[in-house]
Amino acid sequence: MLINRCRNLQELAICSFSSSARVFDFDRVIEGHWLKLHTLTLGPFGYQSDFTIGPPSLTVEPGLGAFLGRHANLKYIRFLWSFKRWMSPETIPMHLSPSSLPVLDTFIGVYQQVAELPNPKTIHSLDLTSEPVYETRLTTVCPILQSLTNLTSLDIWTHIVDSTRDHTHFFQSILSSCPKLTDFHFMCTTSFTVVCLYFRFLINEQPC
């Protein structure tokens, strides 16, 4: 019905929030083409039983990348992820063409996908709370943030292994990579506590 009878579709959300669902198969959906589509939510993505990232259409060509390439009016994308026991891989290919997503303004997902975006300068709002960012990945994440030269709003989940150390450099590195930030939200977890801290800063009103 969606593919054949909803030609004027503007917002699409095909996702599962079930805690038991590892991967939600949306392969049939990405066969669609809606000229007015501007908002998209898909997922969750994650590891399949063979430890590959799925569903298959996420990383194969043609697949999700071809679907995104057909929808030039997308301004908001949210990709849900479920990594319960293993961290995400270092790279997640998106197979996007250089002309894909020319007006994308808001992206919610993992940093590996942000690295694949062909027009990073259009991104103003970024949410990386799908998976914690470890300090060991800082050297990869910061250059990606630096490529988003017009980023003004950032949500990020950080994870600190040793809570007794001074982690000022960790957060300074993130902030210095986004000089135009006016809105910064971060969640911080540690390995030895269930306490979760959440902070929100309006950069132009209150110094960090």
N, C-alpha and C positions, 0 to 999 in steps of 0.2 A: 504494500500500500504506500509506504513512504517513497519508494523509488518511482512509482508510476502515477501516483495521484496527488502528490504534494509539490507541485512545480514551484510554488511561491514560498517554500520553506525558508525561514530566516534563522531559526535556532534549532539545534539538534543536540540531544543528550542521550547517548546510548551507553549506559554504565551500570555497574553493580557495586554496591557498598557492602556486600556480604563479607563477613570476616573469614568465611571458609572458602571463598572463591579466589583462586590464584590468578587465573587469566580469563577474561571475558572475550568471547569470540565475536567480533563485529565484522568479519570478512565480507559478508553479504552486503552490509550497509555501504561500504566504500565503493560499491559499484555505482552508486547514485551520483547525480549531478544536479545541484540546485544553484542557480545563478545568483540568488539573493541571500545565500547562506552567509551569515556574518559571525555566528557564535557556535562553537563546537566543543562538546565534552565527550570523551571516549575513555573506556578503561573498565577495570584496571588491567594494566599490563604487568608482566612479571615473568618469573622463570616457569617454564613448562616442566613436565616430568623428566625430560631428557636434559634439563638444565640449560636449554637455549631460551632466548627471550621470545616471548610470544604475545599475541597470536602471530602466526606466520606472516600475515600481511604487513606487520609492523616493519620488518627488516628485509623484505624481498622487493624486487623491482620487476614489474609494476606492483604496487600495493598501496600502503597508506600515503607514500610520497606522491604517487600519481594522483590520488584523490585530492590531496591538499593543493596540488598544482592546478587542478581544475576549478578551484574555488578562490578566485582572486580577491573576493570581498571579505574574506575572513579577517576579523579584527580581534577576536578573542578565542583562544584555544586553551582547553584544560585537558591534560592527559593524566589520568589517575594511575598510580603505581602501587604494587604490593610486593615489597621485599621483606619477608618475615624472618628469614634465617641467613640469607647471604646478601652481601652488598651488590649493588649494580655493577655491571662490567665497565671497563674504562671507556669504551666507545659504544654508541648505539646508532648505527647508520639509519638515515631517514630517506635517502635517495630523492632529495629535493632538487628541482631544477633551479638555475640562477634567477629565474623570473617568478618563482613561487612566493606566495604570501607577501605581496608588495605593500600591504597596508596593515599588517599585523601589529597590534598595539599592546596586547596583554597575552602573556604566556605563562602557563602553570604546568610544571612537569619536572624533569630532572635536567641537570646541567649539561649532560651529554647531548640532549636534544637541542638545547640552546646553541651549542657549538655548531650544529648543523644548519641553523637558520641562515638563509642566503641574504637576508636584509636586516641585520641586527640593529641598524640605526633607527628602525621604525618602532622598536620596543620601548615603551615608557613604563610598563608595570611588569614585574617578574616575581613569581612565587616558586621558591625551591624548597617547599616544606613536605614534599612527598617522601623524601629520604634524608637522613642526617648527612651533613657535610663534615667529614673528618679533617683534622688538621693536615693529615698526610696528602690530602687532595687539594690543598690550598693552592699549590703551584699550578694546578690545572684550572681550577675554578676562577681564580683572579683574572687571568688573561681573557677568559670568556666574558666576565663581567665588564672588563675594560672595553671590549668590542661593542658593548651596548652604550654608545656615547650619549644617548638621550634618555637614559634610564633615570626616572625620578622616584619610583616606588619599588622597594625590595622587601620581600618576606623570605626568610631563610631559617632552616633548622640546622643548628650547629651541634656537634657532639664533641665533648672533651673527655679524653681518656683519663688523664690525671688531674683531678680537681684541685690538687694542692699546688700546682704550678701557676705562674703568672702567664695568662693567655692574652695579654694586651695586644701583642703582635698579631694574633689570630684575627681579632676583630678590627684592628687598625688596617690590616691588609685588605679586608673586605670593603671597608668604608672608603679607603683611598682609591679603590678600583672603580668607585661610583661617585665621582665628584659632583654630579648634579642631583644627588638624592635629596628629596624633601620629606620623604616618608620612609622610615626604616623599622621593620618589625623583625624580631628574631626570637626563636625558641632555642633554649640551650639544655641539653641533657648530658649526664655523665654516666660512666660505666658502673658506678657503685651506689647509685641511688635511684629511687623511683620518682624523686622530685623533679618536676619540670618547670623551668623558669621561662616566662614569656614577657618580653619587653617591647614597648612601642615608643618610638621617638619621632617627633616631628622636627626634622633637622633645623628648619628655619625658626623654630620657637624655643627649642631646648637643646643644649649641647649634649653630646654623648660623653 
